[in-house]
Structure formats: structure tokens, C-alpha cells
Amino acid sequence: MACSEHALVPIQQGDFVVEASHHRGDFLIDVWKIVSLDNQKAEAELVTSFRWGEWNPPLPEYLKKAVDASIKKASCYHCRSPHYCVGYTDEGGDK
């Protein structure tokens, strides 16, 4: 179903979450960093926001691919699938 759950992604402290929405191409984007987890909830801090065509503060370069994917997902009509997930090994490298 569109606008429903599309993927179950385990998270850990230090992960980033990108939230994007738009109205006729005018995007609102928030990038959050998970700062703590317990069995019931996660706490996140806002890293940056995109409003009125500007980032505040500037978007870190290493988050650009994730943000680009969030824009594609937010623009995907009746989207039913995940668009971007990056995993890490125990050593901290990309899987």
C-alpha cells in the first residue's frame, strides 16, 4: 500500500534518518542523527533542515546520496519500496 511501511531497517546509535516531503516540488527535508536507543524509543537530534531552497546549517557532503534518495522516494508516485539503505560491518566499513 502506498504511504505505508516499506521496509524494516534496524538502527543503531550514530545512524542518520532523512525525512523528506514536498508539495508540488517544494521540498521540506530534515536530517536526524540517532543519539540514543533503548528497547522502547530512539532519541534523535536534528542535524540540518532544508526549507525555502536552503540548508540550515549546510548539508554535510557524506549525507548527499541519502538526501538525493529521499527526494526520489518522496517524489515516487504510490511508492511501495525502500530507496536507500546503507549497512555497516562491525569494523565500520560499508557492506
TAVEN-V845852 format. One record per residue. RES is the residue in one letter. SS is DSSP state (H for helix, E for strand, - for the rest). PHI is phi as a letter, one per 30 degrees, with the letter a starting at -180 (NA if undefined). OMEGA is omega in whole degrees, 0 to 359 (none if undefined). Layout:
RES|SS|PHI|OMEGA / RES|SS|PHI|OMEGA
//
This chain:
M|-|NA|178 / A|-|d|179 / C|-|i|179 / S|-|b|178 / E|-|d|184 / H|-|c|182 / A|-|a|173 / L|-|c|184 / V|-|b|177 / P|-|d|180 / I|-|c|175 / Q|-|b|178 / Q|-|e|181 / G|-|j|177 / D|-|d|178 / F|E|c|176 / V|E|b|179 / V|E|c|180 / E|E|c|183 / A|E|b|173 / S|E|b|178 / H|E|a|171 / H|E|b|180 / R|-|h|176 / G|-|i|176 / D|E|c|189 / F|E|d|168 / L|E|b|183 / I|E|b|173 / D|E|b|176 / V|E|c|183 / W|E|c|173 / K|E|c|179 / I|E|d|182 / V|E|c|175 / S|E|a|180 / L|E|b|164 / D|-|b|185 / N|-|d|185 / Q|-|c|185 / K|-|a|174 / A|E|c|172 / E|E|c|180 / A|E|b|175 / E|E|c|180 / L|E|d|180 / V|E|c|181 / T|E|a|178 / S|E|b|176 / F|E|c|179 / R|E|b|175 / W|-|h|175 / G|-|i|182 / E|E|b|173 / W|E|d|177 / N|E|b|351 / P|-|d|181 / P|-|e|179 / L|-|d|175 / P|-|d|183 / E|H|e|184 / Y|H|d|178 / L|H|c|186 / K|H|d|181 / K|H|d|179 / A|H|d|179 / V|H|d|177 / D|H|e|178 / A|H|d|179 / S|H|d|176 / I|H|d|177 / K|H|d|180 / K|H|d|180 / A|H|d|181 / S|H|c|184 / C|-|d|184 / Y|-|d|182 / H|-|h|183 / C|-|e|181 / R|-|b|183 / S|-|b|175 / P|-|d|180 / H|-|c|185 / Y|-|a|173 / C|-|b|178 / V|-|c|179 / G|-|c|180 / Y|E|b|174 / T|-|d|177 / D|-|d|180 / E|-|d|177 / G|-|j|179 / G|-|c|177 / D|E|d|173 / K|-|d|none
//
